[in-house]
Amino acid sequence: MIRSVAALFVFAVVLCGYIVLRPAPSQVVPIPEQVAVTRAQTDSILAPTAAQEITQAVAGVVQAPERNTAPATAVQTDDSTMDQTAANVLAGLGLTVEPNPNAIKDDPMRQMTTGVLSNIGAITGERINGAGATPAAESPLELLVVRALKEGKSDAYIDTIINEAASAGDISVPRLLVTSDGRVDTAVLLSSIVTQATIAAGGAAPAVPDVPTGDGTGVEVRVVQRATETEQYRFYTVSRGDSLGAIAVKFYGDVNKYDLIYQANRQFLSSPDTIRVGQRLSIPTI
Amino acid sequence: MTQKLGISAAVVVGLFGPVVHAQDVALRPDQSQMTFAVNGQSFTVQRDQDTAAVLTGELARTSRPCPDFCIQPMIVAEGVTPVAELELLDFLAGPVAAGNGLLIDARLPDWFAKGTLPAAVNVPFAALAADNPYQTDILRALGASGDGGTLDFSAARALVVYANGPWDEQGTRAIKHLIAAGYPPSKIHNYRGGVQAWAHLGLTLTQPAP
């Protein structure tokens, strides 16, 4: 009896040991996730942390799935929005931009902070900009653009320095600015800054443009007739140098609508910075 | 006869007049009330003149459940000075009126809306937490300067922080968040008594404009 109990006990210990120590094939899977996370960290772009270097080294050895290790671009991206980036650049140039009321409504912390700032302003009499108008720290991209604009540099110069800094890994950019050939779409960046400054100065927001269709434009229109209604579908074939932001401006006149296109094409796009030449994107009608 | 009536009237006024008009409940023996101005807005602090007044309702409660409403320490953090009503009055008449001090109501906005201290600013403790991405905006509005991470608090305002009362953690949390963000403890003062102690002395409560 004691022998069989002891034998069972030993078996249980060995089994537990095996469960704990056995090689887990699933351990390989989380690593690409970590790579994706570290990429999005704006703070560590200028000085990669040891952890980041380690995860990148590990990713190189382990060979993560292709969708993670082979993005269309080496440009580092982050979660910043165009509104935020443009507002920060304008703030760096000494212009203040009222925060987008819709963005405040969607963000309770921002709403609370804006309330706090107006409370403080009411008692001190100081003019305080809304939450987000003075960012915690301007990103290297924003500082670069501010400096170039202050020095009166040309668009071509700004395009060159931003792309040089991006390929050197010194800056990270909003995903919607990454073009199909892995560059930074500085034309859309600069035009968004102008648009926001125009709106801040009381000018009208850009209207939805008429998009030419036909051969060579990359734009196709499909009209589907149903019993009760006629529905129009638009498609756009990505060409060289297009970014999702540029396509949003082309079809909607508003860079921030890039997410509509991204969401409608989620089956092809793992992220807004992964568009490629020749991809056929569905353009939702708004 | 007419002269006699006049004299008696004068005696009556002389005897009772000053008694009727004097403040029975003063702030201090030599100060019946206090008026101060902040940035052009005038505020008056005085006490309820009804000597029979008692607290009722929410402010009279003694036994809120703990947790969540637990007894708070007097010294929240090293270097943070506790203050009571008289120091608070001096703070309002001095630094707040001069524009280099702020009286902070650290409660969430729904509490603040029910009534607060004169010249107080609502800065809910949650807005001061490190997880608020716009925390730096608030710290700058309080007088800090520079970029996030390297904020300079040398010109930051002196603060008196309070919440509902000695049982309310909101003030304690606000002070801890401020210190964690780098605000110098020497510039922070804690009015632990809060709205309840203030009301218990019959001091003026104001209704913030909606």
Interface residues (C-beta under 8 A of the other chain):
Chain A: M109 R110 M112 T113 G115 V116 L117 N119 I120 G121 A122 I123 T124 G125 E126 I128 N129 A131 G132 A133 T134 P135 A136 A137 E138
Chain B: V38 N39 G40 Q41 G99 L102 P109 A119 V121 N122 V123 P124 A126 A127 D131 N132 P133 Y134 Q135 T136 D137 I138 R140 A141 L142 D147 G148 G149
